[in-house]
Amino acid sequence: MMNDKMYIVNKLFNNDTIRAVWDKEEEKYYISVVDIVGIVSESKDGRKYWNKLKQRLKDEGNETVTNCHQLKLKAQDGKYRLTDVVDIEGMFRIIESIPSKNAEPIKQWLAHLGSERIDEVFDPSRAAKRAIDLYRAKGYDESWISKRMKGIQDRKKLTDVWKDCGVNEGKEYAILTNEIYKQWSGMTAKEYKNYKGLRKESLRDNMTDIEVALTDLGELATRELANVHKPRGLEQNKTIARRGGNIAKITKDNLEKELGRTVVTDSNSLSCRYINDNLLDDNNDKKMIAD
């Protein structure tokens, strides 16, 4: 099963053509508003409907319109024209503003997701069970799932140490993670994902057992070094992260010498592959995203 947002979006709209562009820098999709509005509103002129809806949302002070911008997308005549686009969060907010029977199944789906997330706040074990069920649905075996869940716990232990060492959550966590990856693999997390042909998918979910072990070793070593040396702030923790990553690199180099081959691979667990801005199913090359 493909864990990709646009795959899910296409399924929600019964695989109707939806033009979308992948932004590599922001790592998100931007979707044609006219295409979404045309499908959901049942209007013969989706562009005219959107113009009226956009004005109403603007009058109401809806931030979705503010966050809406334009990109050149291919029209039916083959020419590229500036078209209003939003990210996936903005897309759902627009759908919630459209009174149409076509929008109701999606609104109900969103309401169900919201209810599930609130239930998980009161009972976090529900979130863990949901993650396990998703991995099972994607075909991972029980042993792999058990290791993955432990990996999530270990990652949380590392970020807790970073927090105690004065590192800010979010961007600075990503910077330190990249220091570990660069040291042992030669790539940042984003470069590693590109190498494997991934977009929004989890990097660890698409690693081999050896790659996961090296990632875990780099993070475990970083955590233990931080516990011993007590670095403060981003710069000191970057030094520790490089040292932790280097321990994984030494292990990688020794293993590659014994094996006579590289252990960093471009393999992934996807059942589909990306070609430019298109997602093709490996079984029947069915087009899921139109550029």
Secondary structure, DSSP 8 states (H G I E B T S, - for coil): ----HHHHHHHHTTT---BEEEETTTTEEEEEHHHHHHHHH--S-HHHHHHHHHHHHHHTT-HHHHH-EEEEEE-TTS-EEEEEEE-HHHHHHHHHT---TTTHHHHHHHHHHHHHHHHHHH-THHHHHHHHHHHHHTT--HHHHHHHHHHHHHHHHHHHHHHHTT--TTHHHHHHHHHHHHHHHSS-HHHHHHHTT-SSS-SGGGS-HHHHHHHHHHHHHHHHHHHHH---HHHHHHHHHHHHHHHHHHHHHHHHHHHTS-S-------SEEEETTEEEETTT--B--B-
